[in-house]
Amino acid sequence: MSDPNKGAKLTLYWLAQSRAHRILWLLEALHLTYDLKIFHRGPDKLAPAELKEVHPLGKSPVLTVQPATASASEAAKPIVLAESGLIIEYLLDHFGANADAPLVPERYAAGTGSEGQVGGESEAWLRYRYYMHYAEGSLMPFLVMQLVMDSVKNPPIPFFLKPLPRAVAGQIEKAFLSRNIAAHLDFLEEQLASAPGGGPYLCGATLTAADIMMSFPVIAMAGRLSMDGYPKLSAYAELLQREAGYVAACRKVEEVDGKFEASL
């Protein structure tokens, strides 16, 4: 049997309660072997300083790729990859064929003569490319802001001072945050209802890497926000957590660290 890693050594720097879990899911889905380095947040909820030894920004996920070398005496310089979208695309470019089923939709429908034509792309492929960017570019900023507001509501100050920051956070939520989050919930519910072939995934009937990319914000929302009125989105969050690769990633963390918690 051929080496699924193509001789490369992979190391994932995984931070608890972070976006890194979707990279672990993809590694499992691609049947790759890898080293897993687990880190935990401090009391300030920030990543530990040790991650800056891997990447200057000290964030997670970070994946290092040690390519196969021409000879045992020649050490290739490891590639350091940061940002979930880049890591996912890099892994798919090199190891996408390892997946049990394609994780990227066909760009052009077979037999239509549309290959290479502007506007000839399939709806599934366009959705795939969109959600690979939407997850971080549009959705996550509001969820992170909500997390900040939740922290502002309960600061480590005397109880008689807490009404003031709570009032400020409440006004921000009322004037700006809540309606934007609601707009995204409405949008995702509609997108699932109109998915090609009836879904149940965002791009159609089968799981794609875009679903893996979306898993972190979707599962986080389902765990922190009310899903009343969003039955398809709620079902989608549950579906993602039943995926074999997601379950395998959770078990991997439990084996190494003792427990896994899906949270923003």
N, C-alpha and C positions, 0 to 999 in steps of 0.2 A: 504493500500500500504506500502511495506517495506521501511525502511529508506535507501536511496541510499548511505548515508555516513557511514552506519554501526555504528552510534553513535559517529563518530569522528568529531572533529571541525577542519576545515582547514582554514589557513590564508596564502594568497599569498602576498608577498612583491614585488610589481610591479614597475619597473623603466621605465620611458618614454624612448622611442627609445632604447629598449634593447630586449634581448632574452626572457624576461619574458612573452611577449605576447603569445608565443606558449603554455606556461603553462596555461594561462588564457583560451585559445582556448580549450585545453584538458579538463579543468574543466567544461567548458560549454558542450563539447561533451559527457562527462560522466554524465551529469545532476546532478552534485554535488552542494551542498550549501557551501558557503565559505565567508570569510571576505576578502576584498580587500583593501590593504594599498598601496597608490600611492605615489611615490617619483619622484622628478624631478632633472635633472642634473644642476649643477652650471655653472657659466660662463666658467669654465675650462673644461666643458663637462664631468666631473667625477661624480660618484654617491655621494650623500650626506653622511656625516659622520654618520648620524643616522642609516644607514644600518649596521654599525659595531656592533651596539647593538643587532642585530639579528644574524649575523654571523661574525666571526672575519675578514674575507676578505672584508666585506662591499660591496659585489656584489649582483646582481640580475640576475636571479630569486632566491628567497629563499621561501620555503614552510614549514610552521610549521604544524605539525599534532598532535593534542591533542586527544589521544585515549579515547574511552569510558572507564569509570571506573566501578569497581564492586559496589561501593556505592557512594552516594553523598558526603560523608565526606572524601573520598579518592581521592586525586588529582594525576592523572598520569602525569609523566614528559613529556612535549611535545617533539616530534621528530623534529629536524631541518634538512631539506634537502636542499642541494645546488647542483648545476650543472643540467642543463636541462635534460640530458640523464638519470641520476639517478631519478630525480623527475618524469619523464614520465614513466619510468619502474616501479617505486613504485606505482604510481597511477593505472597503468594498472594491476599490480599484485593483488591489492586489490579491484579495482572498474571497471575493464575492462568490466565486464558483463553488466554494465549499458549502454554501448554505443548502439546506434540504430543498428549498424552493427559492426562486429568484426574489431578492429583496428590493429590486429596482424594476418598476414597470417598463414594458416595452415602449420606446419613444414613439414609434410609428406603428400603426395597425398593419398587420401583414396583409398583402394582396390589395391594398388600396391605392398603390402608386403614389403615396404622399411622402415617401422617405426623402428627407432633405429639403422639403418644401416649407417655406414660412407659413405657419398656421396649420401644418399637417400633423402636429404632435397629438398624441392621444390625451384624453382628459385625465386618465390615471397618471400619466407621466408629468403633466403640468401640475397636478395636485401634489405629486411627490416632490417636485422641485420647490413648489411654494411652501409646503410645510417644513421642509428642511431649513428654510429661512424664517418662517413665521414664528416658530417655537421660541427662538431667542430674540428676534427683532421686534415682534409685536406683543406677544403674550407674556413672556417672563418679566419684562419691566414692571407691569402692573402687579404681578404676584409678589415680586420682591418689595415693591412699595407697600403692599398690604402687610407683608411681614414686618416692615419697619414701623408701620402705624400700630400694629399689634404690640410691638415692643414699647413704643412711645406711650401707649395707654397704661402700661404697667412698669414704670421706671423704678429703679432702686432708690426711692426717696421716701421721706416720711408720708404716712397715709393721708395726712391733712393737706399735703401739697399735690396729691395725685389728680384731683379734679381738673386742674389747669391743663396739664398735658393731654388728659383724656378729652377735654373739650376741644383742644386744638386738633387732635387726631380725628375726632368726630366730624369737625367742620371740613377737613380735607377729604375725608371719605364721602361726605354728603355732596360736596361741591364738585368733586372730580373723580375720585377713585371708584366708588361703588358703581356708578353708571358705566364707566369704561369696562370694568370687569363683567358687568351684566351684558354689555354689548358683545363681548367675546364669548360668553356662555351661549348667547342666542345664536351667534355665528356658527359655533362649533356644532350645536344641535342641528342647525339647518344643513351644514356640510355633511354630517353623518346621514341625515335623511335623504340627501341628494347624491350620495356616493355612487359611483358607477356600479352597476349590477346590484344595487341595493345594499352595498356594504358587506359586512358590518364594520370594515376598516375605512379609514379616511379616503383611501385611494381605490377602494373596491372590495372584492371578495377575499383577497389574501393580504397577509401581513407584509408591510414594506418597511424599509429603513426609516421612512418618514414617521411611521407609527412608533418606532423605537425612539426617534428623536422627540416626538410629542409625549412620550410616556411620562416623563418627569413632571411637566406642568399639569397634565391631565390627572394623574394619580394624586398629585399634591392638592389640586383643587377639590377632588372628590373627598379627600381627607379633611379639608379645612373649611370648605364652603358648603352651603346647602345646595343639594342637587334637585330640590323640588322644582318640578316643571321642566326638567332636562332628563327625561328617561333614557334617551339614546346615548347621551354623553355619560350618564351614570353607568349604563350597561357596557359602554366602550371602556371605561376605566376598569371595570371588573374583568372584562375580556383580556385586556393587556396583562393584568396581574395573573391570569391563568396560562399565559403563553409559556411554552416549555423553556425557552431561553431565559425568560424573566425568572421563572421558578428556579432554574439551575443557577442563575446569578445570585439569587437570595440564599440558596443553600451553600454556595461557595463562600459567601461572607460569613454565614453562620459557622461553617467549618473552621474558618480562620480566626474569626473574632468572637464567636459565641452567640451573637444575635444580629438581626437585621431590622432596621426601622425605616419604613418608607415615609419620608416626611420632608417638607420644605424647611 
